Amino acid sequence: MTDTLAPLQTTDPIVQERRVLTAIPGPRSQAIHARRLAVIPGGVSSALPVYIARAHGAIVVDADGNQYIDLGSGIGVMTIGHTDPAVVAAATAQLSLVTHAMFTITPYESYVRVAELLAEHTPGDFAKKTVLLNSGAEAVENAVKIARKFTGRPGVAVLEHAYHGRTNLTMAMTFKAMPYKAGFGPFAGSVHHAPNSYPFRDGLSGAEAARRTIGYLEKTVGASDLACLVVEPIQGEGGFVVPAEGYLPALQEWCTANGIVFIADEIQSGMARTGAYFASEHFGVVPDMVLTAKGIAGGLPIAGVTGRAEIMDSSHPGGLGGTFAGNPVAAAAAVAVFDAIESRNLLADGKRIEGVLLPALLALQGKYDVIGDVRGIGAMLAIELVLPGTGSTTKEPNPAAVSAITTYAAQHGVLLLSAGTFGNIIRFLPSLAITDELLRDAIGVLDDAFAAL
């Protein structure tokens, strides 16, 4: 048996501040990591061998007592903050009542309530229906099969740099091979990757980029063979790529004219992340389907496919569902998240965070020419790093700088996420609970990290 240090024992409230008490990783994290290597496969990798013991608000605490400003939020899951009291209370209350009842056998009210809230808050004033599932990848899979059933067509169109999951179908839909799909094929067929709008790299207007996307799909697939076009209004793993103005409305117009279901994958960009309930609202599009997961339930696993009633009703009875889909504990937590967004006006916090973080990142860009682009909306921002001197010329990706910056930040108590097809993007996904003081503290660390390059 591997020797271990006694776990850190404390129930003191977590003060919302950065604290570095040990080398990172500290001795307790190192001991846990040694145990991990013996029993967990290398394919389940971690960005940092630091083991989290507690969390609250915008701070996570590791097994050695170090406190980190969390600018990743579990890749956008902890949108309203870690261990939010309302979410904890709702889940705790539900745990004492019913922990599981398969909805397709014996239904329960909280599933219905989540579907009502999604119908109310997703874009569009038409009749909508929702199926609840467990994960983002499940939501994508089910949206595709519903679109295929509704249209009677096989084809699925996605965009370059997209990320949609790690199941067989969603790996086929995901753009980046390593680490998500290399060696795991063969993949599901009838998936077509089209050029997207990437203003920093292609320099195209929204109309020009849309013509390129549509022209590619019409030539290589044919609109009549497409069941759906799945887009992330702001791409997540692809690097928080914000499309040029007019791009998404042009795609939606084309889809509607050709009977193609327009699906917005809002798994990372939705649920108040951008200062609106869904990022689609910023671009003036009303999707036929909206996909949710991640931030919808404050850390508990639940996902949804919400769409036009006539599309959602195309499936035969029994065609949709799953054993744990829409679990009552997760559903209760999701209701609490919706209530928190409304009662605390958290949409305003998304805009507040942008108001603090975006100018600070632009100021860093003015100091360091390694920052080629700053982009994003609300609490979903990113910087794209390029080789020095190439920001306005070749824009050569600089993944080495991303690695150095994220490592430096972690050593100084700030957790950052990398992203992008080329691995050269740092994305910022702070929870809406983060204070302006924590944001400024994190920016100070980031400034020091760039100075140290």
N, C-alpha and C positions, 0 to 999 in steps of 0.2 A: 504493500500500500504506500502511495506517495505521501511523504511528509507535507503537512500544510501548516500555515500559521492560523492562529485563532481568528475568526472573522471579526471585522470591525463592529463593535457593539455600541450603538447610540440611537436614541430616538429623539434627539434634539431637533428642533425645527431647522430646516435648511435655509440659512441666510442667503439672499440672492446676491452673491458676490463670488468672484473668482478667488480660489485659494490653491496654491501649489505647495504641498507639505513635504513631498518626497521626490526622488527621481521618478520619472515617468517612463515605463511602468514601475510602480512601487513593488515592494517585496510580496505583498499579498496577491497582487495581480500576477506577478511572475509565478507564484506557486500555483495559482489556479490555471495559468496558461500551460504549465508543465503537465498538469493532469489532463487538460483538454487535448494535448497532442497525442495522448495515448488512446483516446476514445472517440474523437470527432474527426471525420475525414478532411483532408486538406482542401477539398472543393468548397467546404464551408469556411471561407476565409473571413478575416476581420481587418478593417482598415488600421486598427490600433489594438495591440494586445493589452488593453486596459479593461478591467471587469467592473461593471457598474453595480453598485449596491443599493443606491437610493436616488431619487430624483424628485424635484418639485419645481414648478414654474419653468424657468429657463435655465436651471442649473441641474447638472447630473453630478453625482458623487461616486467616486470609485471605491474599491474595497480598501484602499489605503487612506481614505479621507480627503483626497484631492477633489476640489470642486471646479468643474469646467463650465464655461459659458457654452451652451449647446446651440450652435448655429445650423444644425442639421435636423433636429427634432425627429430622429428616427426616420429620416428621409421623408419629412413632411407629415408624419403621423400625429405628432403631439402639437397640433396647430393651436389648441387653446391652452397648452401648457401641460407639463408632467403632473401626474396625480392631482388633477383638478378636483377640488372638493365636491363639486356637484356630480361629476362623473363617478367618482369613488362612491358617493352616497347612493346614487342610482343603481350602480352595479352591485353594491353590497346588499341593498334591499332586495334586489331581484334574486340574488344567490340564496336567500333564505326562503324564497317562494317556489320558483321553478328554475332549475339550471338547464334543463333540456326537455323539449317536446318537439318532435319533428313536425314542422308546420304543415307538411303535406299529409300528416296523419291526424294530429290533434292541434289545430291552430291556436294562436294566442294574440292578444290585443296589441302588444308592443310592435310586432311585425307590421300590423296594419297602420299603426301610428307613424312609423318610419316611412312607409310608403306614402302616407298623406303629406308628410313634411317634404319629402322629395318632390312630389307633384306640385306642391306650393312654391318651392324655392328654385327649381330648375327653370331655365328660360322657356318661354312660351305659355300662352294662356289657353291652349287646347287641352282636351282630356288626356290624362297620362296614367300609366300603370307602371308598377315596379316589381321586379323579382329581386329578392335579397339573396346574397351569396356569401362566400367566406373571404375572398381575396380579390385584388385587382385583376390578376390573370383570369380568374373564374369569371369576373364581370366581362372582360374582353371576349372570352370564349363564348359566353352565352349571348352576348350582343351579336356576334357574328352568326351564330346558328339561328337566332331569331330573324336576322336580316335575310339570311338564305331562305328560311322557311317562307317569309313574307313575299320575297321577290321571285322565288323559284330559280335564282341564279347562283352560280358557284363562286364568282370572283370576289376577292377582298383586296382593296387598294389601301396602301399605307404610304407614309412619307419617309424620305431619307432622314436618318438620324433619330428615328422614332424608337421608343422603348415601350413594349406592351406586355412583357412578362417572360416567364421561363418554362411554361408548359410547351408541348410540342407545337401547337398552333401558334401560340404567342411568341415562341422563339422564331418561327418563320416570319412573323410580323415585325420582330425586333430587328433593327438595322445592324447593330454592332456585333461582330462575331465573337471577339474575345473581350470579356470572359463568358458571355452569355450563351453562346451557341456552338462554339468551335468544338468539333468532334462529337456532337450529340445527334447528328442527323441519322437518317433522312427526316426531313420536316414535312409538315402538312403542305399540300399543294394549293394551287390557285391563289397564291398570295403575290401581289405585285407592288414593288417599291418604286415610287415616283419621286422626282425631284421636288424639294420643298422650297419655301421662301426662307432664306438665311441672309438677311440684309448685310451683315458685316462681311460675308464672304462672296456673295454673288452680286451685290450692288444693284439688284433689280427692284423696280417698283412692285407694288402688290399686283397690279394688273399684268405686268410682264411675267412675274413669277407664276401667276395663275395660268396664263396662256401656256407656259412651259410645262406645268404639271398636267393640265388637261390635254395638251397636245400629245404628251408622252403616253398617257393612259388611253387615249383614243387610238393611237397608232399601234401600241403594243398589246392592248387587251381588247378594246372595244367597249363602249359604254353599255351596250346591251348584255354583256356578260358579267357586269359588276353588280354584286348584291349590295356592297357598302363601301364607303370611304371612311376610314378611321383616322382621326387627326387628334393630336394633342394641341389645344389652342396655344399653349406655351409648352414647348417640348421640355421634358424633365431630364432624364438621363442623357438626352442628346445635347444638353448644355444650355437649357433655359433660352432656347431660340425663340425670339418674339417675331412673328411674321410681319412683313410690311403691310401697311395700311391698305385695306381692300382685298387682300389675298384670300382670307377665309370666306368673306361674303361671295366672292366670285366662284369659289369651289362649291359653296352651298347652292348657289343659283344653278350651276351646272348639274349638280346631283339631282336637284328637284326636277329640272327639265328632262332628265334622263331616267327617272325612277330609281335612283340610287339612294340608299339610306345613308344619311350624313350623321356619323357617330362622333361625338366629342368625348375623347378619353380625358376626363377631368380628375383622374385618380390622384395625381399630384397637385394639380393646379386648382382644384375645387375646394369647397367648404371654407370660404372666407380667406383663403390664402392670399389673394390678390387685392383685397379690399372690396371685392364683390363676392357673392356666394359662389359664382362660377366664372372662370376666366373668359368664357364665351361672351359674357356680357360686355366686355371691353371692346370686342370686335364687331358687335352688332349682328351676331349670328344666333339663330335659334335652331339647335340641332334636333334631328329626329329622335336621337337617343343621347342620353348623358350617362357616363359611367363614373361611379364614385367608389372610393375605398379609403385607405390611408387615414386621413383626418376626420372621418365621419363619426368615429366612436371613441375618441380620446385614448386610443391605444388598444382597444379590444378589436378582434377580427370580425369585420363585417364589410360587405360591399353591395353595390346596387346597380342594376340596369333599369333606368327610367326612360320610358319612351312614349311616343304617341300610342294611344290606346289601341288603334286599329293594327298597328305593327306588333305590339306586345301580345295581342289576342290571337295572333296567327298560329301560335303553338297549340298543339292538341293537349288535352288534359294529361298530366303526368310527364310532359316533355321537359319541364323546368323544375329545378329544385336541387336538393342535396341534403345529406344527413344533418349536417350542422348549419346549413344555410339559414341566415337570419336568426341565429341563436338568441334566446330571450335575454340573456345577460348582456350580450353585445348590443341588442336592440334597445334595451333600457338605457345603456350608455349613449347610444346615438341620439335618442330623444333628449337626453341631458345636454349634449353638445349643441343641438339646434337651439334649445332653450337658452343656453349660455350666450350664444352668438347674438340672439335677439335681446335678451335682458341686459347684457353688458355692452351692447353696441360694439361688438368686436370687429365689425367691418371697418370702423373708424381706426382701429388699431393697425390694421393692414396698411392703411394710408399713412398713419403716424410713423410706422417703421420705415416705409419708403422715404418719408420726409427727412428722417435722420440718416438712414443708411446710404441712400442713393447719392446725396451730395458728398458724403464722406468718401465713397468709392470713386466718384469723379475727381475728387481732390487727389486721391492716391494716383489715379491715372495721369494727372498733371505732373506728378513727381517722378513716376517710374514708367519709362517707355516700354517696359515689358508687358504692361496692361494695354492690350490692343482694343478692347471693347468693354463697355459697361452697359448692362441691359437688364430688363425685367420690369415687373409691376408688383407693387405692394410688398409683401414679405416673401417675394420670390424673385431674387436678384442674383446676378452672376457677373463675374469678370472673366474675360478670355485672355489668356496669356500667350504672348508671341515672343519670338526671339528678339532681343533688343535691336532697335533700329528698323524692324520690319513692320511695325504697326500699320503704316499707311502704304506699304509696298507689297512684299510677298505674303505678309501675315503668316509666316511660318509658325506652326504650333510649337509650344514650349512646355511639354509635359514635365520635364525635369524641374522647372520652376514651380509647378503646382505641387509636386512631391516635396520639394524643399519647404515651401510655404506652409503646407498643411502639417508637416512634421514639426516645424518650428512652433507653429501655433499650438499644437497639442502639448508640446513640452512646456508651454507657458499657460496652459489652462483654457484654451479655446478650441472647440471641436468644429472643424470645417469638413465639407464634402467636396470631392472632385467630381467631375462629370465630363461629358463630351466624347464624341467619336474618336477624337485625337488625344483624349486625356488631358487637355490643356485648359480646362475651365474649373473655376472654384465657384460653387453655388452656395447661396445663403438662404436658408429656410428656417429662420428663427421662429419660435412660437410667438403667438400674439400676446403672450404674457410677459415678454421681455421688456425691460425698462430701457429708457433712453440712456441711462447711465451705463448699463451693461453693454449696450450697443457701442457706445463711445469707448468703453474699456477694450472691447474686442477689436475695434478699429485701431486703437493704439498698438495692440499686439501685432496686428496685421501690418501696420506701418513698420514696426521694428523688423518683422520677418522680411519684408521687401528690402529694407535697408541692409539686411544681413546677406542677401543673395550674392 
